[in-house]
Amino acid sequence: FTALMDMLWDRCRNLAPDEGTKAALVKLMDQEVEHGKITARLLKGLGVDEVTRPIEQYAFRLPMDTFCDLSYFHGLIDRVGCYIGETWEGVPYEPLMAVAPQLHKDEVFHATLGLRNLRLICSTPEGLDEANERIHTWWPAALDMFGRSDSAFSDAYVRWGLRQKSNADLRRQYIHDTRPLLEETGIRVPSNRLNRRFL
């Protein structure tokens, strides 16, 4: 997590095209650091003092060389957090339920900022060309963030009340909501099966 935060701080500082965008990204990163602290407290409450395993989702390890990549990361990958967070309503673990509304609100801000930045990028022919190239990396990575459709854990989370929807249901809703937002900017969203690792 610390390595991911270091990388994202660097990208936010150095890839933002103007001071206003940089200020918004600093606010976003402050929230990301706070999310890490909240997660650490939740894990400590469950008896986990330290996590030494690397973050498994490959979306967090994709190259992020341009402002377009950074905008896709926030606009698509952080947007997944909005859908996961919406399923925490009524979760039986009180410490999570207490912080869930703020976490969800923050993720909505991150995703909204990412989409706003993508619209700015796509307002020029060169930016739209780059966005149409990079969507082939970021769209499948976002869809894979929901995990496997046949995951036994997904079904168990629904049974235990930790989520209201399965991986497959969340992914379907995400596609239904997100594809039109991208297409409105001129981005040609590829097939939902293109370059996927987890179906």
N, C-alpha and C positions, 0 to 999 in steps of 0.2 A: 504493500500500500504506500509506504513512504517513497519508494522508487517511482511509483506511478504519479504521486503528487509532485515530486521534484520535476519529472518530465512535463507534466501539464502546466505547472507554474512557468517553466521555461518557455513553453509554446505560447502561453497566453501573453507573456511579456513581449516576446519577440515576433510573433506573427500578427498581432492585432494591427489593422491598417491605420488606426487613428486613436487619439487619446480617449475619446468617448467610449469606444469599443473596449479599449484596454481597461478603463475604469469598471465597466460592466463585468469583464472577465475576472478582475480582481475580486469583486463581490462574489462571483460564482465560486472562485477558488477558496475564498474564506469559508463558504458554506461546505465545500467538499472536505476541507480539513475538519470542520466541526462534525460532519457525518462520520469521519473516521473515529473521532473521539467518542461519539455516541455509540457506534458499533462496538468499540472496545469495552465500553461500560456494560452494554448488553451482554457481551460474551463473558465478561468477568462475573456478572450476575448468574451466569449459567455454569460457572466454575472453570472457564477457559481464560487463563492468564496471558497466553501468548499464542499467536498463530504464525507458524513458520512455513506453512505451505504457500507457494506462489498463487497469485490470482489465476484461476483456470480459464476464464473466458478469454478467447483469443482476441476479441475486439480491443482489449486493453493493451495488447502488444503489437497492434498494427502500426506501421510507420505513419507518423504525423508530421509531414514535412512542410505543409502549406496551410494557409488560413482556411482553405476549403476543407482539408482533412479535419482541422480542429472544429470547424462549424458542423461537419457531419457527425463528429464524435458527440457534440452537445445536442445537435438536432435530432439524431437518431438513437445513439446509444444511451444518452441520459433520458431520452423519451421512454425507453423501456422501463426505467425506474418509476415513471408515472403510473404505468399499468400494474407493475408489481405492488406499488404503494397503495393503489386503490383497492387491492384485495386484502389489505390489513385491517379494514374496518371491522371492528368486533373481534379481532384476534384475541384468544384467551390469555396471552402472556401480557400482563398489565404494563411492564416496563416498555415493551414494544408499542403497545397501543397508545401509551402516553406521548411518545415521540413521533408516531406515524404521521399525524397531520402536518407537522413542520417539515419532516423529510419529504413528504409528497409535495407540499407547497414549493420547496426549494427545487425539486426535480422539474416541476412545471416551469419555473423560471429558467432553469438551465436549457430545457428543450425549446422554450419560446425564444430565448436568445439565440440558440443555434439556428433555428429556422429563420429568424430575422436576418442573421448573418448570411445564410445561404441565399436569401432573396437579394441581398446586396451584391453578393458574388455573381448571381445569375443575371444581374441587370446590365452586364456587359457581355458582348459575344465571346470574349476570351474566357471570362469567368464561367459562362454557361457551358462552354466546351470542356473546361476542367471538371465542372460538376458532373457532366454527363459521362466523363471518363471515370471519375472516382466513385460514382454511385455503384459501380460493379463490385467494389470492395466493401463499401460501408453498408449497403442494403442487406446482403446475405449475412454479414456480421451482426447486424441488428436483429434479424430474424432468428439467428442462432442463439442470441442472448436468452431467449425464453427456454432453452433446453430441448430435450427430445420430447416429441409428442407422446411416445410410449413410456415415458419415465414413470417408474413405480413411485418415486419420491413425490412427483407432481400429484398423483392421485391420493397419496397419503396426506399431503399437506391440506388438500381439500377436505378429506375425512376428519382431520384433526382440527379444522377450523382456522388453520394458519393462512389459508387462501380461500377465496370464494370460487376461483376458476382454475382450470387446468392449464398447463403449458400451451396446449393446442388451442384452447379457447382464447387465451390471452393473445397469442400470436395472430389468430384470425381477426380479433378486434383491432389490434395494432395495424395490421395491413389495411383493413377497411378504413381506418381513420387517417393513416399517415400517407398512403400512396397518393390520394388526391391533393394533399398539401404540397407534395413535391412536384407533382405534375402541373400544378398551377404556376410554378415558377419556370416551367419549360424543361424540367428534368425528365428524361426518359427512363422511368423506373423499369428495371429488367424483370424477368420472370422471378417469381417467388422461390423457384427451385434452383436458380443459377448460382453456382459456386457454394451451395449450402453444405455444411458439415453435419448438421443435426436436423433431421426431418421429423 
